[in-house]
Amino acid sequence: MFRSLHMKLVLILILLIVSVMAVMGTFLVNSVGSYYLNDFETQIESVMTENGSETLRSLEQAAAGEDGPARILEILSAYDGRLGIDTYRTYAVLDGTGAFVAGRNEAFASELTRTPNIITAMNGAVGSHNTTIDSYMDYAIPLSLDEDGKDPRYIVYFFDDKRETRDLSWNFFGIVLKAMTFGLLVAVFLSFLLSKTITTPIENIRTRAQMVASGDFSHRLEIQSNDEIGELTATFNHMADRLHDTLEEVAGERDKLGTMFLHMADGVSAFSADGKLVQMNPAAERLLGVPYREDEHFNDLFEGIEIPTPQKAGKQGFVQMEMERQGRTLSVLFAPYGAGENERGIVAVIHDITEQRKLDDSRREFIANVSHELRTPLTNIKSYTETLLDAAGDLPADTEVKFLSVIAGETDRMTRIVKDLLTLSKLDCGKMDLHFHRFSMQHMLEGVYNAMALEAENNGLTLKLRLAGEMPVMNGDRERLEQVVINILSNAVKYTPRGGHIELSAAPYDSTHVKIAVRDDGMGIPEADQPRLFERFYRVDKARSRAKGGSGLGLAIAKEMVEAHRGTISLTSKLDVGTTFTIILPTNLPADADGMV
Ligand code: ADP
């Protein structure tokens, strides 16, 4: 209870009042004592020194004469009033040894003791030394001394038992006590009121601080005064506002980081220094193929890998390694974090590099393919040229012509490959200039059919054109699409043995698409090769393809071109039964300009 500021303030005020009253009381009682002591001495001295010490001289004469004590008492009795003689104060005549001889009050003889002042008088000096703490006050005057100024014949002795002073002091003490009690009551009441004005705002600040600590920032404190407490209230309000802003900022940042952590494509998992799993995002669960579990350990997730220490991480601050998980290639970066012994741990950032690896592989494969495809014709050209040069003029004319036509054929093949590569690279970079115009699908297919019919016939094949339903007029790059269909038809011609059948057909697919199909009953394509058939340089039978003048790029270009028209190309094939390529094209693409092509 006394620990509250309110009670402390009340207590301080009460102690203050009590100590002030006590000091005042002591001072008053003391003052009464010294006043009476002064008054006692002044009264005696004024009587003795009156009219040039006439009283003292009379007393000396009386002491020297006959019947001294009675004379002395007689002289003094004239001054009873001025000497303040009453029941508490009296006087007596003592002899030179300090013994009672006569007195105003005979009973005093029994009370008389030899006080220091009497002893002083016995030695010839006036004994007037008194203190406020003594229980009496006295005054002793020696009379009729001998020639040496000693051994008085009589001593006039005044004595006051201080009872009046004590009574008055007690009275004062009672008054002070009453005043103190009343003052205390007033002090308690006032201190309650006063301390409330100090403690209420502090109480409010405390309540608000508790609310702030529990995250409630909704209340502001009212500033009720301009003093230090008012300033404290304003400062507290400001501090709470700043804290609120900072907390909101931190929460925003945490939210942002949390969302990033949750949705990022890279996996992130954190472990404590002893390898316990602390956190793991969904991407890490997916990449490692393990759901988040609190009791999971580093070694369970990364089997056979030692927890990298900061020493191992070295200057760059991390250790990187690759691993295979669920058929995918992962690059994992282990970075130790934290400086203190207890907050130390390790973060693992997991990046799926499977696609990158595939891309790298296919790029490497592509370069190897290009080099290979170009080297073969170049080798041929070089060897035929060298033979021609070495045997210049010696070879028969028809052999020379044969050699030269081989060289021309190889050059054509190289040119075709380079052209196809250029077309593909333009398609890759989106730099292929496609000219979209309105054209009749029927006209285009009839044109292709006419162009290919002779070639098919030359290869002992039957080529048919079948157009079902009403052919749409569509928008597209007629020339490029024509090239695509010719490419597929030439493949059918190339890979169908003599006596085989090829059919070029087309029909509306739905209201906005047209379907073109090229079907043959040729050698077919093994199922295992079908998914890779549209890859660059992919060929089922390399030797046969080369022999037929193919580059392995035709279907890749066809696919890119159809996709540039927002269409699809697919195939169904069975080995030794035949192959069907199907192209579906939208007919309602926007045209570059009006007019038919
Ligand atoms: P190529 O220039 O070698 O013909 P393509 O990209 O046009 O290259 O064709 C890729 C491969 O697909 C060919 O090498 C061939 O093995 C196979 N192929 C394409 N069309 C047919 C078909 N109609 N019948 C059988 N195999 C085919």
Residues whose N, C-alpha, C, O or C-beta is under 5 A from the ligand:
A	BS01	ADP	N491 A492 Y495 G522 G524 I525 L533 Y538 R539 V540 D541 S545 G550 S551 G552 L553 G554 L555 A556 T579
